[in-house]
Amino acid sequence: MRGLKQLLFPTACPICGSLKDQAYTEEYGLCRNCAEKYLNKKQILIMPAFVPDAVAAICPAFYGEGLRDAMRRFKFSGETYIGECFGTMIYKAICAGCKDLDFDIVTCVPLSEERFAERGFNQSEEVAKRVAKLACIPFAQTLTRNMQGRSQSSLLTEERQEKKGLFDILPSINIRNKSILLTDDIITTGSTLAECSRILKEAGASSVAVAAVAGGRKEFI
């Protein structure tokens, strides 16, 4: 069945669109050439200073021009298969560098209702669900976003730190003593993941690890 699916619906590299070496793209989320170009030298950071409540930060790719274009097509042009590729990239990074971490729940940074209505989906949720499926771990939405605010790319560094009040724990969720993997699409300053991690810890999570598809932080390069 898997072979038939690959034959009928081959997975293109989300960055360059290549259909060559489909088995590699299925396995790692992008083709060999793009893997060499965009994958970070350091995919895992243990106890990253920019997310103080996280036990690890996972970021498989550098946010270069090609990956930036793929992210835009995923978020704004309906190329949803890219979300599966991105989730595969995170899962492979976890397998390579975080084998000692054990997660009970995979969750994601939420969108506001306004932004969700604009896009029709939460890109971070699509990525998280792919990670959860590959890792055989349940996905659960644990957080709610009170407002969207401006996009990260439009904010000054100091403004990005002002995240308190943006997120809350869902009242129906119980994560006490649970180990959480929190996903997002991009790490910029890390302030969004830091604030969400803080809330999850305050709600009783035993540990939180954060993951994003890509980032430009010098710590990951």
N, C-alpha and C positions, 0 to 999 in steps of 0.2 A: 504493500500500500504506500509506504514512504517513497519507494522508487517511482511508482506511478505518479504520485503527487509532484515529485521533482521534474518528471518528464512533461507533465501537463502545465505545471505552474513553476517554472524554474526561478530560483531566487537570484536576482541581480544584486551585485554589490551596491549598497545604498549610496556610496560615494561616487564611484566612477561609472556605474551602470553595467559593468562587465558581466557577461554570462559565462565566461571561461572559468573552469575549475569550480563548478557549482557545489561540489561536495565540500570544498574548503569554505566557501561562503556560508553554506548551511551550518557547518560546524562552528565557525568562529564569528559569523556576523558580517564579515567583509572579506574582500579578495586578498590574496597574498601581497600584491603590490601596495594596496592601500593600508594593509596591516603594517607593512614596513615603514610607510610614510607617516601614519597618524597614531599608531599605538604609542602610549607613553612608556618611557624607560622604567618609571616607577608607577605601577598601577595601584599599589596599596600603600597607604600610610597608616601606621598604628598610632592611635591617640593623637590625631592631628590638632595642632594648636588653634586652627581657625574654626573647629567644631569641638569645643571643650568637653561636651557631654557624650561624644561618640568614642567608641573603642577602636574604630577604624574608619578610614575614608577610602572608597573604591572608585577609581576613575580611569577607565581603560584607554581613553583616547585624548589626544591634544586637539583643542578647538581651532583647527586650521581652516583655511578657506573652503576646501572641499567638504569637510564635515559640517561646516557652517551652512553650506548650501543644502546638504542632505537634511539637516535639522529643520531648515525652513520649509523644504518640500514635505517633510513629515507633518509639521505643525499646520501649514497653511494651504497645501495643495492636495491633501487627501491621499498621499502615498503611504497608507497605513502599514504596509509591509515593512517599512523602514523601522517602525517601532519594535517589531519582532527581532530585526537584526540588532538594534541597539540593546535590547534585553539580552540577547545571546552574548554580546560583547561583555556586558557586566557579569553575566553568569560565568563566562570563561575566566574573567579576571579573578573572581571569587575562588574558583576551582584552583587557579594557579597560585594564588598568594594568601588565601584566607581559609585554608582547609580546617584550621582549628576553631573557627567560628561556627556556631550552630544556631540557626534562627528558627523561631517558632512562627513568626508572621512576617510577610513582606507587605509593606505599605508604601504610600507615596505622598509627596507634597500636593495638597489640593489646589484646585483653581477656584476662583470666585464663581458664583452663579452667573454673573455677567459674562465673564470670559468663557465659561463653559458653553453658554448659549451661543456665543459668537463662533466657536470652533466645532461644537458638537461632540467633543471628547476632551479628555485630559491626557495630554501626551505622556506625562509622567506615570499615569495609571496604566497606560498601554505597555510601557516598558516594564513596569513592576509586575504586571500579570505574566509577561513572558518569562521573567526571572523566576517567578513563583512556580510556573508550570515546569520549567526545566529542572528546578531544584526540588520539586514535589513538596512544596511548602504552601500553606494557605495564604491567599491574598486577602487583606481586609483594609477597608478605608477606615482610618482611625482619627483623622483630623478634619476640621472644617476651616474654611478661610472666610474671614469676615469682610474683607475688601480686597480688591486686586491691586490698586495702586498702579503706578507707572511701571513699565517694563524695566528689568534689571539693566539693560543696556543704556537706558536713558537717565539713570540715576548717578549722582556723584557718589564717590566712595563713602563719604561720611553719612549720606542719606541712606545708604544701603544698610547701615547698622541699626536703623530705627525700625525694628520689626515687631516690637512688643505690641500686642493687641491685634495683630493680623490673623493669628491662628488660635484655635481652641481644640481641645479634645472632644470628640463626639460623645455626647452623654450616654449613649447606649453601649459604648465599647468598654470592655474590660481587658486591660493589657497588664494587669498586675503580675509581676514575676515572669513576664514574657520577654524573650530576646527578639528584638525588632531589627529588620533591615529596611531602612527608609530611602526611597529613591527619588531622584529628580532628573531633569534633562541635562542641565549645565551647572557646573560650579563656577561662580564668579568670585565674589568675596567670601562665600560660605555662610553668610549671615542668615539666609533663609533656612538652610539645613541646620544651622546652630540653634535657631529659635524653635524649630519643629522638634529637634532632638531634646531640647530642654523641657518642652511641654510633655513629650512622651515619657521622659524620666520622672517628671513630677507626677504623672498619672500612674506611676508604679512599675514601668518597664524595668526589667533587671539590667538590660544593656541595649544600646542602640548603635548600630553601624550605619553609615550613610554611603550612598552610591549615586553617581551621576555618570551619564554617558561620556561627557567630555568636560574639559576645563582648561583654563589658561594659566592657572596658578603655577608659579615657579617651583613650588614644592613637588609637583608631579612630573616635571620635565627632566 
